[in-house]
Amino acid sequence: MLFRGVNNNGVYNFYVFFINSDGKWKLAYSEPTGLRSIQDWTDLPSKPQTDANLAIMVKGKTFTPFFNGQIAR
């Protein structure tokens, strides 16, 4: 899921919330040279499902990812 995208003088920066089929998530930030990992692969509170809900709460510089209503930590 892409979120909080901005255009900085023609350079687009954004954050990406990834979930894989192994039940893990990670968070990355786009830079001109590629993606910079903010949070490495971490276990989700429950395994991915076809009807899963994803959300990101952004407060200042703090991002809190949610998976099926549970905080992904």
N, C-alpha and C positions, 0 to 999 in steps of 0.2 A: 504494500500500500504506500503510495507517495503522499507526502503531506508537507505542509509549510514550505511551499515553493516561492522563491523570489527571483526577480531579474535584477542582477547587480551589473549595470552598464553592459548589457548584452550577454552576460554569463548567467545561466540559470543554475541556481543552487536549490537543493531540496533534501528532505530526509526520506528514508525508505525503511519501512517495517516489513521484514521478511518472516515467513513461516514456511518450514519444510515438512515433508511427509514423515519425518522421524519424530515429530512432536517437539521441535525446537524453534526458537525465534531469535532474531538479531536485529539490531538497529544500525543504520549507516547514514553517512552524510555525503552528498555529491560534491566533488571538487573538480576543477578542470582536468586533473590527471586521473580521475577515477573515483571510486567510492572509498571513504575512510570509515572503518568500523568504529562505532561508539560503544556498542555492546556486542560481545561475541556470542556465538550460539549458546542458548540457555534453554533448559527444559520448560515447556508450557505447563500450566496447571492441569491440563487434560489433553488427551490426544486430539489432533485435528479431525473435524467432521465436515461433511458436505454442507451442513447448515450452520456453520460457525459464524459468530459475530466478532468483528474486529473494531477496535476504537483506539484512539490516541488522545489523551488529555494533555494539553500544552498549557503550562503556567510559567510565564517568564522563560527561563532556560531549562526548565524541568519537563521532561516528557515521560508520561506514564502510559505504557501500552496495556490494553485490556484484551483478553481472549475469552469469549463466552461469559462476559460480565465479571471475570476474575482478573485481578492484576497479574500480568505476566512478569515475574521476577526471576 
